[in-house]
Amino acid sequence: MPSLWKLISLFLLLAVNLVQAQHQEIPIAGPMAARVDADRAIIWVQLRQEKSVRCQCKQENGTLIIQSSQEVAREENDFIAWMQLKGLLANHYYTCELWLDEEAQGEKYITRFRTLPQNHEPIDFSMAVGSCAYLADYQYESRRPLLPYGGKYHIYDIIATHQADFMFWLGDNIYLRNGEWNSKEGVQYRYRHTRFHPALQEVMRTGSHFAIWDDHDFGPNDGDSTYRFRQMTRDIFKQVWPNPPYPDTSKLYTQYRIGDVAFFLMDDRSHRAPNDAPIDDPKPFLGKEQINWLIASLKASDASFKIISIGTQVLSNCNLAEGYIFGYPNELDEMLSRIQQEQIEGVLFFSGDKHLTEISRYDYPGLYPLLDLTISPFTSMPTPIKLSNSHRVKGTFVGRRNFGILNFVGEGEERRMIIRIFNAKGKMIWQKNIWARDLRIGE
C-alpha cells in the first residue's frame, strides 16, 4: 500500500501537470490597452505564432466602428504586436475585439478602456495599483517547499471586478530567475511565462495599463548600475509595456497625465550606486540627470496631484532590505530641498518592493507633510514581520497580499484621492482620503 507521503507527492505532481497544461493551452496574451490619450490608444497583444492582428473598436452605447492599424506579430518581436487606434473621442469608454488573420476572436478577447479628457480637464476616475507579482514556474520550482513564494493568483480576477479605468504596476511585475537576466532569451521567456499565465488574462483586458520597474524586472536581486545587461532588459521592458513616450530612447523615465493627476514614472535602477557603496556625496539613486528632469517636470506641471512613482520605498526609515532614506540620504535631501526651494505643490510618492503596504509621512521643513504610499505584494510572499518604520501612518500597515483601488474625485477644494486597500479575497482593509488642498505650501 502506498505511503501517505507518496500519495501526497502524486497528488502534487498531478496538480503541477494540470497547471502546466492549462498554462500551455493559452494561445493569446491580452489584448491589453496602453498608452491611452484623448484621441488615440495602443492595444498590445502577444501570440505564440506569426499572424496578422488588428482590433475593431466601438464606443460604448455607440455604433461607430473604429479599426486599428493592421500589424503582424513576428518571431523577431517575440510575437508581440502593438495595434494603433486613432480618431477616438475624449473621455469615452471603448470596447475592442481582437481579429487574427481576419477572423474575429469573439467575446473572450475583448478589452475595455477609457480615453483621457481634453486639455487635462479634471475628471473622476479609478485606478488599480500594486506591485510584486511573483508567479510560480514549476519548471524551475518543483522542489519548492509546501509554503510557496507565490500564491493567491485569484487576486487578479478580484482586481478586474472593480473595472478600474487604469492600472498602475509599481515594479517587480515579473521575477527574473537566476541567470535569466544574462540573456535576451531568458528575459523573454520570463515575460512570456508571466503574460500567458491564466491568472492575468482578465485583468489585462480591463482598463489601460502602465508600469515602472524595480530590481526583478531590471535584472538581479537588488540590481544597480553595475548590471551590464541593463540596456537589454530596458528594451524588452519597453516592448512589453507600451508606456507613454520617453524623453529619448535611452531613458526609462517619463510622465503620464490623467486629467489633473500627473504621474512621474521613475527609473530607480539604471543609474543607482550599489547599496553597500559609502554614504557620501555623490551616491546616486536616480542620478543627477534624472533628478534634474524630475524637478523641471514638476515645476512645469499645474496638476493637482504630482505623483512621483519609484520602485523602492522613499520615505520609510526602515533599515532592513532596500530603501531610499537610509541608504541614499544626500540625494533624497537634494530632491526634497529642491521641491521646497521651487515651492512645488501637490507632490506625493508611490512605491512598491517591500512586500507590505503602508503610508509613510515625512515632515520636511518648509513643505506640507510628504506622503509615500507603498502597495505590495500582489502575489509574492508577504513580509512575515511588521518592520519598524517610525514614519508609518498609524493603521496603514498591511502584511498580507493586497491591492489598492484609488478614486480621484471632486472639484476645487473638494478634490481628493480616496485610497482603499483590499486583501486577496476582496475585503477592504482600510480607506483614507488625501486632499489636494493638504498638499499646498503654507496651508
N, C-alpha and C positions, 0 to 999 in steps of 0.2 A: 504493500500500500504506500503510495507516495507520501512523503513527509509534508507537514503543513507549509514549511518554507518553500518546498518545491512547487506546491500548488500556488502559493502567493507569487513566486517568481514567474510561473507560467501565465498567471493572470496579468501580471505587469507587462510581460513580453507581448501578449495579445493586445493589450491596451496601447502599447507603444506602436505596434504594427498598424493598428487601426488609425491612430493619429497620423502616422506617416502616409498611409494610403489616402486618407482624406486630404492631407496636405497636397499630395501629388496630383490629385484629381482636379484641382482648381486651374482652369486654363487662362484666366484673366485676372490681373490685379487692378483694381479700380473699376470704373473710371473715377478720378479724383479731380475736383475743381481746385484751381490755384491761380495765383497772380490775377485776382479779380479786380477790375476797375469799374468806373461808372458805365462804360460802353463796350467793354471787352473782357475776355477771360481766357485762360488756358485750361484745357481738360487733359490731364495726364493719364496714361494707361500703359500697362506692361503686359506683354503676351509671352507665350512660350515658343512661338514660331513666327516666321515672317508673314504678315498680312497687311493689306491696306486698311486704314482705320479712318473713321470720321464720326462725328456725332450730330444728331439732329435735335435741336433745342426749340422749346417754345416757352413763352411767358405763361406763368400760371394764370388761369382764368382768361387766357387769350388764345387766339387761333393762328397768329403769325408764326411761321416756321423759319428758323434761322439755321443755316447749315454752317458747320465748321469747315476749316480747311481740311482737305484730304491728305493724310500722311501715310507713310509706310513704316511699320515697326520692323526695323532691320537688326540683324545679328550684331553688327558693329556698334550699335547703340544698346545692346543687351535687350533688344526687342521692346524698347521704350519709345513712345511717341508722344509729342505734345501737339494737341489739336487747337488751333487758334479760332476764337469766336470774336466777331466784330459786329457792330451795329446793334448792341444791346441797349435797353432803356435803363436809365439810372434808377437805383433804389427799387428794383423789381426782383421777384423770385423767378427762377427759370428751372425747368427740368430738361435734362439732356439724355437721349437714348443713344447707346453705342451701336455702331454698324461696323462689321468686319467683312471685308471683301464684298461689300454691297449687300450684306444680309443683316437685318435688324436682329439685335441680341435679346430684345424683349425686356420685360419689367425688371428682371434680376439685375440688369446692368444699366440702371438709370441713376444719375446723380442729380442732386438738387442744390442750388446755391442762390445767393443774393448778391446783386450788384451794389456798388458803392453809390453814395449820393453825389450830386454835382457840387463842386466848389466847396468841399469839406463841410457841407451843411450838417449840423449835429442831428443825429438820429438815435433812436432807441435800438439797440441790437444786443445779441447774446453771443457768448464765446465760450467754448470748452478749452480748458487749459490743464497741462500737466507735463510730466517728464518721466524718464526712466522706464522704458518699455521693453524689458527683457522677455524674450520668447524662447522657450526651451527648444533645443535641437537635439533629438535623440541619436542622431548620427555621431554626435560628439559626447553626449551626456548619458549614455546608457548605464554608467556606473554611478551616477549621482545618487546621494542618499535619498531616503524617503521624504526628507524635507527639501523640496526643490527650490532653486533660486528664483525661478519664475512661476507665476501662477495666477489664478482667478482671472483668466482671459475674458470671461464674460463681461468684465468691466467695460469693454469697448462697445458691446451691444447696449449696455445701460447708458453710456455716454450718447450713443446715437439716438436713443429715445427722447433725449432733450431737444433734438432738432435745432441745435445751435447754428447760428448764421455763419460762424467762423470757428476754426480750431487752431490753436497755437501750441506747437510742440516745443518744449523748453529744453531739449537736449537729451542725450543718451536715448535717442529714438530707435537706434539699433545698438547691439552689443557685439562689436568685433571680437572674435575669439583669438587666442594666442596664435600669432603667425599670420592670420588672415590680413592684417594691416600691412604686410610686406609685399602684397601683390594685388594687381588690379582684379585678377580672377577671384581672389579671396574676398575682397571687399564687395564685389558684385554678387558673389554667392550669398553673403550675409544679407545684403539688401533684398535679394530675391526671396530668401527664406522668410524675411520679415513681411515683405509686401504681399506675398502669396499666402500668408498664413490665414486660415479660415476666420480667425477671430477679428481680423482687421477689415474685412470686406465691407461690412455695413457702415462702419464709422467713416471709412474713406469716401463713401458716396454721399455723406451727409455734410452739408456746408462746404466752405472752401478752406484750404489748409495752407499754413506757412510754418516755418521752423527755424530754430537756431540749433547749433550743435554743442556738444560737450565732449569729454575725452573718449567716450566709447563709440561715437560716430567719427571722431577725428583720427584715432589710432590706438596706441597702447593706453593702459590704465594710467591716469594722472599725466597724460601726454602733454608736451610743451613744444617750444620752437626747435628743440633738438631732434625731433622726429623727422627723418629725412624724406618720408613719402607723403608729407602733408599736402603737397600740390595735387598728388593723385587722389587722395581721399576728398579733397576740396572739390575737384572737378566732378567726381561721382556724386557727391552730395548735391551739387548744383543740378545735375541731371535728374536726380530722384525728387528733389524739392524745387519746383518752379517758383522760387521766391521772387519778390519784387526786384527790379534791376539793381545791380551793384554799381558803386562809383566807377569801377573799372573791372575788367575780367580777372585781375589778380587779387581781388578783395572778396571777403566773405562777410562784410558788414554792410548793412543797408537800412532803409527805413520804409515803413508802410503806414499809411494813414487811413483810418476808417472814420469818416465824419470829423469830429473834433478830438479824436483819440489817435495819437501818434505813437507808433511802436518803433523803437530803435533796436535793431537786431544786431547784436554784437558778436564778435569772434573772440572768444576767451582762450584760445589755444595756440593759434598760429604765431603769435608774437610774444608769447609768455616765457619768462625765465623759469627754470626748474624750481619746484617748491623748496628744495634744500639750498638754493643759492642764498648768499648772505643778504640780510635785510639792510641794504644801504642804497643810496641813490646812484644810478638808477637801477631799479629792479622791475622790469616791465611786466604787466599783466595783460592789459590791452595794447600797450605800447603807445608812444608819443603821437605817432601819426593818427592812430585810431581815436585817441583821446581828443586831439585837435579837431578831427572830423565831427566827433560827437558834440563837443561844445559848440562848434559853429552851427551844427544842425539844430541843436536845442534852442540856441539863441534866435535862429531864423524862424522857428515854429511858433504859431499862435494857437496851438492845440490846447484844449482844456486839461487834458491828461497827456503827459510826456513819459512814456513807459520805457525805461532802459532795461533791455532783456539780456541777461548774461547767464550762461550755463551754470556757473558756480555761485554760491551764496556771496552776497556783497556786504551786508550789514551785520550778520551774525558774528559774535565774538567767540564762538565755539572753537577750541584749539585742537579738535580731532578731525582727521582727514583734511580735505581741502577747504579753503575759504579765502576771500579777498582781504578781510580786515586785519587778520593777524599775520598773514604771510607777505603782504604787499602794501604795507601801510602808507608808504610815501606816495605811491601812485593814487591810492584811494583818496588821500588828503588833497592831492593836486586836483583830482576830478571834482571833489566836493567844494573845495575852495574856489575853483573857477565858476562852478554853478552859483555860489554865493556872490562872488565878485560881479558876475554878469547879471545878478538878480533874476535868475531864470525860475519861473514859477511852474507848478504843475508836475514836478518830477517825482516819480516813484520807480521802484525796481521790481522786476520779475526774475526769478531764478529757479533752478532745479537741483539735481545732483545728489543731495544728501539723503535721499530715501526717507524723507519726513516732510511734513507740511507745517508751516508756521509763518507768522508775520514778525519780522524784526523791526524795531524802531530805534532810530539813532538821532539824537538831538544835536545837530551841528550848529555851532554859533552863527547867528545872523540868518538862519533859514527856518522854514517851517519844519515840523518833525518829518524826517525822511523814513519811508517805509520800504521794506523788502519782502515781497510776497513769494515765498518758496512753496511750490506744489510738487510733491513727489511721494511715493512712486506710483505709476500706473500698475505695472505687473511685476516689477523687480521685488526682491525681498526687502521688506521694510527694515529700517534701523531698529534693532531689538531693544535699545535702551533710550531713555529720554535724555538726550545730550544736553549738557549745560550751555545756556545762552542767555546771559543777563539782559540782552536786548529784546528777548522774546515778549511779544504782547500776550498778556495772560489769556488763557483759554483758546489759543490758536494752535497749539501743538497737536499733531496727529501722527501716530506711529504705526499706521497700517496703510494698506493700499487704498488709494483715493484719487479723486479728480476734482477740478474746480469748474463751476459754471459762473461766468461773470455776466452781469447785465449792466450796460451803460444806459442810464435812463434820466429823464427830467430835463428841464430847461433852466437857463440862467442860474440863479442862486440855488436851485434845487438839483442841478446836475450832479450825478453821483455814479460811482461804481459799486454795485452790490456783489459781494463775494459770497458764494455758497460752496461749501466743501462737502462732498458726498463720499461715503465708503463704497467698497466694491459691490455691495448689494443695492446701492442706490439710495441709501438712507442719508439724509442730511445730518452732518456732524455739527457744523457751526455756520453762522452767517454774520457778516459785518458790512457796513457801509463806509466807503471812502468818498468824502465830499470834495468836489473840485475847489470849493471855496476855502477848504482847510489846507490847500497846497499853495497858498499865496503868502508872500513875504509881508510881515507886519500885521497879520490877522490872526 
